[in-house]
Amino acid sequence: MMLYYKSSMTFVEPTLNSQDGHEYWTVAATNKETIHEFFAQLKKHMDMAKIIYVKEENDIDFAFPLVTKKLSKKQKKTLGIALEKGYYSFPRKCKLEDIAKASGTSIATVQEHLRRAEAKILNLSMVI
């Protein structure tokens, strides 16, 4: 068994153990060098290691990848603008109108996107 930690890399999905005896890992990293370093370590410690595919994405959430996958694009965009503008700061640094203007939508739409996003995040992250 190999133990590997790098703050710039995360496992996006649980390891898949297939019937053919292979393990499939889905990882994400902030840069290609991290992936290459990880792959080099795998080759040192495993009988066989192979990269099946590499996909470059600009929108990776390392903190809550499973939660943010559940958000729609509009919810992610609206939530991102709200965070960026300080809507969740205390005290608030912006109003719904500011987010609506920045996103090019109505206040009611912003409110709906935020409430739905908040509900999804809370339902997925809170265990009662």
N, C-alpha and C positions, 0 to 999 in steps of 0.2 A: 504494500500500500504506500502511496506517495502522498505527502502533505505539501501543499503549495499555497502560498499566500502572496498576493500582490494587490495593493489597494487600487490600482488602476485597471483591475480585471475582476469580473464576476461571472458566476455560473447563472445563465439566464433561465435554464430549465433543469429539472432533475436529470441525473444521469440515466440513460436508457440502456438497459441490459437486454440485448437481443438474443434470439434463439440460436443464432450462429456463434454465440460465445463472445461477441464483441461488445464493447461499451461505446456509447455515442454521447459526447458531451457538447453542449451548446454554451459557448462562452462569449462574452462581450468585453472589449477593452477600449481604452481611450486612444490607443495608437497601435500601429502594426508591430512595432518593436516588442511590445508586451506579449503579443500573440506568438511571435517568433521565439522569444525567451521561454515561454510556457511550453511550446512545441519541442524545443531543444531538451528541456527537462523531462518531458514525456518520453522522448526517444531514449534517454539515458536509463529510465526506470521501467520501461515497458518492453515486452517482447516485440510489439509492433505499434506504430503510431502513424497516422495518416490524416492529413487535412482534407476533408471532403469538399468543403466550399468556404469561401470567405465573402461576406456581404458587408459593404460599407454603408453605414447609416449615420445621419447627422443628428437624429433625435433619439438618444439613448438615455434612459433614466436608470442610473445605477442604484438609487436608493429604494425605489419601489417598482421594479419592472413588471411584476405580476399585477399590481394594482393599476398602473397607468395603461396597461394593455386593454383594460376594460373601458377606458374613457374614449369617447368619440374624438375625432380630430378637432371639432369645434369646441368641445369641452376642454381638451388639452390647451388649445390656443387661448381660450378665454381665461382659464385658470392661470396660464403662464403670464398673460398680461396683468391679471389681478395681483399675482405675486410680485412681478416686476415693478408695478406702480405702488406697491405697499398697501394694498387693500386689506391684507391680513396682519399688518403691523398694528401695534397698540401704542398710541391711538392710530386710527386709520389715516393713511397719507393720501388716499384718493376716494372718490365716490363711484357708485355704479355708472353715473353719467360719463366719468372719465374713461372707464373701461369700455363703455359703449362707443364712445367717440374713437378710441384707439383701435377698436376691432371693427368699426364700420357697421355696427348693428344697433338695434334698439335696446333701451334699458331693460325692457321685459325679457328680451332674448338673452341678454347677459345674465340677468337674474336666474332664468331657467337653466342655462348652461352651468352656472356656478352651483346652484342647488343640486342638480343631478350629479355633477362631478363630486361634490362634497358627500352626497348620500352614498355613491359608489365607494368612495375612499373609506368612509366610516364603516360601511357594512363589510368591506373586505379586510379592514385592519382591526376592528374591534371584536373581541370575543367576550360575550356576556354570559 
